[in-house]
Amino acid sequence: MRLILLAGLHCLALACGQAYAATAPSRFTQDPYPSTYKAIAAAPVLIENATVLTGTGQRLEQADVLVQDGRIVAVGQDLQAPADAVRVDAQGKWVTPGLIDVHSHLGVYPSPGARAHQDGNEMTGSVTANVWAEHSVWPQDPGFHTALAGGITTLLVLPGSANLVGGRGVTLRNVPATTYQGMKFPGAPWGLKMACGENPKRVYGGKGTPPMTRMGNVAGYRAAFIDASEYLKKNAPAQSEPKKKRWWQRASGGEGQDSGGDSGGKRDLKLDTLAGAINGEILVHIHCYRADEMATMLDLAKEFGFKIAAFHHGVEAYKLADRLAAEGVCGALWADWWGFKMEAFDGIQENIALVDRPANSCAIVHSDSEEGIQRLNQEAAKVIASARRAGMGEITPEHAIAWLTANAAKALGVAEQTGTLEAGKLGDVVIWNQNPFSVYAQAEQVYIEGARVYDRRDRSHQPTSDFLLGQEVTP
């Protein structure tokens, strides 16, 4: 949503010796800026005697979670741990997977909010698929650490919503780093940020350039994807032709996946991204409020053969909840933001609960806020309360936690790695002082791949941005 008018698919070995599985990138998604992230080495950890919400719909009482070599080994009662394991007594506490925010602008709109740091909207053209949010991420943004204190272990950082196509978003691990590559989630696909409605037509209509209307918006999407479709045809593999090294092979320094076909001429960074989206390698995330516009974007996706991972904000998503579920599209939504502009006027507090009701639905609570990301659990609690007041019945904690974990991981294409407490998944774990959907809940400890990266009671495990060093910090 953020609008400012002032202005890798690579697999790296982890420290523990394990590696993420990653699909080999195509010519359109070769990454010249690959992740350098490595898990922090840590002893095995056994969290004991907690109420555990697995993210799979289960709630286990007096249960343990064992993490070793960065991965979850087991979840259950009376688990046996290696002799060198760190034992954490979680009696009376609750344990969940690490929380995931699928819509953040941390790092590209960091704190403090100086004009010099407003790097999220490239408002030089309505289609800027060539830009990548990761190249604006400031790893020293103190917001990353306040989000960590709220249990956030993974987040998607997106460009803003000024443009029809704003560029690529990047999935980050919420760990301290000097470079964004040190935070970049290995193997996570990029996201493509698009925007419907008022923002693009206001920004460009105000300049007297297209688009000025909603019909201009749709014409702009179609023109961009027509170009991308032609680009795909020109660069289609043709194995029958003699082998030649193409521009994508020269750029990546290797032979790539194909050795034939028309090179298509000069490489185009904008069309690389759009072609990657059509191919399904780059996940499409669309800022869209109104139900009619979401329906139009679903039809646009069918016209050009791409898949929408999630609609973001979607205050009217409840009006087409059944279609979203049927087409496998997630709704990444606010608990109760509405009415701040015309396209947000018809929002209701039961939105997420209604999107969540159909079979195979994928409801997500997101933030779009450097403050909201610190309390996603409380935002979800508001949804539970709204559903109760509306007579929709009681939504259990074991169900609601998926809005912040499993469903979010699905939308980001990392569900095989994180989002649930299951054997083999990454050891991303939060220990809460009580039911995480209580207004009094606090994340006491946060683990990323089994390493304790935050502890509310231990200052040595409360990361501080270099930007804040030397400034007085109140304990």
N, C-alpha and C positions, 0 to 999 in steps of 0.2 A: 504494500500500500504506500510505502514511503515515497513522497513526492517533494522534491526540493526545487523551487523555481529560481533560486539564486545561481545558481550556476548554469584421477587419471586412470585412465584404465590401465594402470600398471600394477604389477604384483611384486612387492618387495618382501624380503625375508624379515621376520620379526626378531627382536632380541632373544626371544625364547626359542628360536629356531624354526618356528612354524611360519607358514606363508598364507596369505589370503589367496583364494581362488579368484581368478579374473579371466574374463573372456578376452581373447586376443583382439586388439583394436583394429578397426578398419582404417583405410586411408583417411577417412574423415575425422577419426577420433584418436589419431596418433597424438601422444602427449609430449611436447618438448619440455614441459615443466613438471616432471613426475614427482609423486610423493616421495619424501624422505622420512616420513613418519616411522618411528620404531617404538614398540611398546616399552614401557619402563620395566626393567627387570624387577621381579618381586618374588618373595617366598610364597609358597602355597598359603591360602587363606581358608579357614573354616568359620563361617558365620553360623552360630548355633542358636537354636530355640526361639526362632522368630516366627511371626505370621508372614508367610511368603506369598506374594502375588506374582505368579510366574509370567503373566502376560499372555498366557494361552487359555485363559478362562478359569484357571485353577486357583484356589486359595488353600494353602497348607498351614495347619497350626503346629506349633512346636517343631518346626522344620529347620533343616540345616541347608546351607549352600556351600559347596566346596569348589574352589577355584584353584587351578594349578596350571603353570606354564601359559598364563594368559587366557585360559579357556575354562568354561564351566565343566566340571567333571561329573557332578551329580547334585540333585536336589531331592531331599527327602528327610527322613527321621533317622537319628542315631548313625550318622555317617562316620566312617573311619577316615582319618586324615593322616598324612605322612608325619613322621616325628618332628620334622622341621616346620610344620605348618603354624601360622599365626592364628590363634583361636580368638574369636570375637564373640563375647557374650551378648546376644541380642534379645535376651529375655524381655518380654513386654514391648518389643519394638517390631516394626514392619519392614520388610525387605521387598524391593521391586527391581525390575531391570532399570538400567540407566535411562533417563528421559531423553527424548529426541524432539527437537523443534524443527519443523519442516519449512518454516518461513521466518528467517532472521536477516537482519542487515548489520549485525555486529561486524566490526572491522571495516565495512565500507561506509557506514554512518556511525562512527565510534563516538565514545565519550572522551573528552569534552566535545560538544557539538560545534566546533569551530568551522567557519566556512572553508578553511583549508583542508578539512577532513571530509567534505561532502563529495564522496566519490562513487555514489551508487547509481546515478542516472547519467548516461551519455546522451544528452539531449541535442545531438547534432544531426539527427535523422530519425524518422519514425521506425525504421528497422535497423537495429544495431546488433544483429546476431553475431557480428565479428568480435564483440568485446566479451571478456571473461571477468566475472566478479572477483575471482581469485587475485587478479592483478591489481585490485584496489584494496585487498584485505590488509589491515594494519594489525599484526599479531599482538601489539602492545595495548590494544583496546582493553581498558579495565572491565568492560562489560562481559568479556569472556569469563572472568573470574567470579563476578557476581552471579552469572548464569550457572557456573559450576556449583556454587553454594546452594542453588535451587535444584540440584540433581541433574543438570543437563550434561550429558556425556557426548552427544553427537548433534550437529546442527547443519542445516542447509542454509548457506549464505547466498542470497539472491541479489541481482540488480534491482533497482527501483522500478516503478510502474509508469514512468512517463511515456514509454514507447510501446508501439504495437508488439515489437519483439525487442526485449531489453538486453539479451545476451545470455551467456552461460552462467549458471550458479554452480557453487562448489560445496561438497559435503566435507565437513571438518570434524576431526576429533577434538574435544575441548580440553586440550593440554597446552601448557606453556610452551612457546616456541619462538625462535628468532625470525623464522621465515614462515610464510603460509604453507610452503611445501612440508614443513615439519608438522603441520596440523592436518594435512590433506589425507582423507580416508582412503587407504590403498584399495583399489578395485571398485570404488564407488563410481557409478556413472555420473556424468554431468547432468544438471537440470537445465532446461531452456525456459527462461522467464518470458511469458507473454502477458499482455494486458488488454482487457476489453474496456468498453464504456467511456466514462467521462474523462479519465486522465489523458489518454493520447489525444483525443479530439480537443481538449482544452489547451494542452501544451502547444500543439501544432496549429490548431485553429487560431490561437492567439498570435501566432507568428504569421498568419496568412498563408500557411503552407498545408498540404494535405497530411493527415486527414482533418477535416473540420466537422464531420458528422459520423454517426455510427455506421452509415452505409459506406463512408469513406474508410472507416476502420476495416471493414470486411474486405473491401477492394484491396486495401493494402496488404492484408494477410495473404489473399489469394495471389496477388502479383509476386509476393516474395516466394511462396511455395511453388508457383509455376516456374520461376527461375531455378529453384532448387531441384525440381523434378527434371528439368532439362539438363542441369548439371549432373544429376545422377545418371541420366542416359548417356551423356558424353563420356562419363568415367566408368561405365559398366564394364565388368571384366569380360574379356573375350579370349579364352584360353587357346583358341585355334590360331591366333595371330602369333607371329614371332615375338619372342620375349624382348621387351625393351624396358629400361628403367624410366618410370614416370615421375612426375613432379612430387607425388606423395611419397614415393620411395626415396627420392633424393633428399626430400625434407627430413625424412625420418632416419636417413642413413642406412636403410636396409632394403630388402627386396619386397617388403610388404606382403600382402596376401595374393595379389594378382600380378600378372606379368603381361597383360595384353589389353586391348581395347583402345579407344580414343582417349587421349590424355585430357581432352577438354580444354586445352589451352592453359592460360595463366591460372594459378591457384587462387581461389577466392575464399577468404576467411569467413565471410558471412555465409556463403553457400555451403562451406564445410559443415557449419553448425546446423543449418536447416536440413541438409542431406542426412546428417547423423540422426536428426529427429525423425525423419521419414523412415530411416532404416531401423529405428527403435533402439539405437545405441545411446541416444541422449533423451532423457525423460522430460516430457513437456508438462510444465506447471503454469497454470493460467490464473491470473488475477481477474476475477469476474464476479460481479455482484448479483445481477438479475438472472432469473430463471430463463427468460427468453433468449438472453445472450449466451448462456451456457449451452442451451439447445443448439443455437447457431454454431457454436464452436465445436460441439460434438459432430455436427454435420460437416463442418470444415475438415475435421480430422478424417472423416470417412472419405471426403473428396480427394484428399491427398495422401491417405494411407498412413497417417501417424496415429499414435496412441497417446491419449491424455492421461498422465499419471494422477493429477489432482487438480481440482479447482480450488483456488485459495480465496478466502474471505466469504464468498458465496452466501450472502445473507438471505437469499431466496432459494438456497439449495433444497430446502424442505419441500418445495413445490415439484421437484422432479427427483425425489429420493429414490423411487423405484427404478428410474432409468439409469441413474448413476450406479446403483448396485448391479443392475443387469449388464451394464457395459464395463464393469470393473474399474470405475473411476472413483478415486477417493475424494472426500470433501474435507479440506483442511480449513477449519472455521474458527471464528471467535465464539466465546461463550455468550456474549451479550452486547457487542458493539453494534450500533445501528444508528441511523438518522442523521449522520454528520454530513451527508450530501444526498442528493435526490435518489441516486441509484442504491443507496443504503436505507431508504425510507421504510421498506416493507420487511425489515428484519424482525424476528421474534426470538425470545429467549429459549424456546423449545427446538430451535433449528437443529442443533447437533443431535439431540435425542431422536428427532424424527428421521434425520439422515441415517442414524444408526439402526433403525428398526427393521428394514427389509433384510431378508436372507442375503448373505454374501456382501453386506455393506462394508464400507471402509470410512468410518468417521474419525477425524483427527482434530485435536485441539492444538492450535498454533498460536504464536504470539504476535509477530510483526511489530515487536516492541522490545526495546532494551530493558524496560521495566517488567513487562508481562512475562518475559522469558524466565524471570527469577521466581515465578510462582505459577507455572503451568498447572501444577497439581491443584491449586485453589481455583484456577479458571475451570478445570474439569469438575471440581466440586460444585461450582455454580450451575453447571449443566445438570448434575444429579438433582440439585434442589429445584431447578426449574421444572424438570420432568415430574418430580413428586408433586409440586403444586398444581401442575396441569392434570393430575390424575392418571399419569402414564405408568404408574407403578414405581417400585423401587429398583434403581439400577445399582447393582452390587459393585463393591470396589474391585473385585476380581474381573469384572467385565469392563469397567470404566478405565482401568489402567492401560488397556490396549489402545485407547485414544492417544496416549502419550508415548507408547512404546512400539508394540507390534505393528499397528496400522501405519504409524509414521515410518517405521523401517521399510515396510512394503512400498510406500510411496517414493522412498529414496532409492529403492533397488538394493537395499543392504539387509533384507530380512533373513538371508541365509547366514549372516554374520552376527547380527545383534537384534535387540528388540524384545527378546524373551529369555527367560532363565531356563535353558535346556542344555543338556549335555552336548558339548561341541561348540556351543556359541561363545562369543567373546565374553570375558568376565566383567561386563559392565553392570555394576550393582550399586544401589542406593539403600542405605539404612536410615529409616525414618524414626523419629522419636515416638510416633503413634500413627494411626490411620492417616495415610498421606492426603486423604480428602477431608481432613479436619482443618478448620481455620487456624488451629494451633500447631499444625504439623511443621516440622523442620527437618531438613536433610542433615543428619548428623555426620555421616561418613559417605564418601563417594569413591567408588573404585572404577578404574578404567583398565580393562584387561588384567584385573587382579591386583593392580597397584593402587594403594590408597593415595589419591590425589587431592582429597579434601577431607578435613576433620574439623568440625565446628569447635571442638574442645582443645585442639592442638594447633597453635599458631605456626608451627613448623610445617604444617600441611594445609596452609591457607595461602595459595599462590598470590603474589602481588606483582602487578605489571611494573616493568622498568620505569614506565612513565610516572608511577606514583612513588617510586623510591626516593627517599629524602624528604617526603612530605609527612607531616604528623598524621598518624593513624590511631584513632581511638580504639582501644581493645574492645 
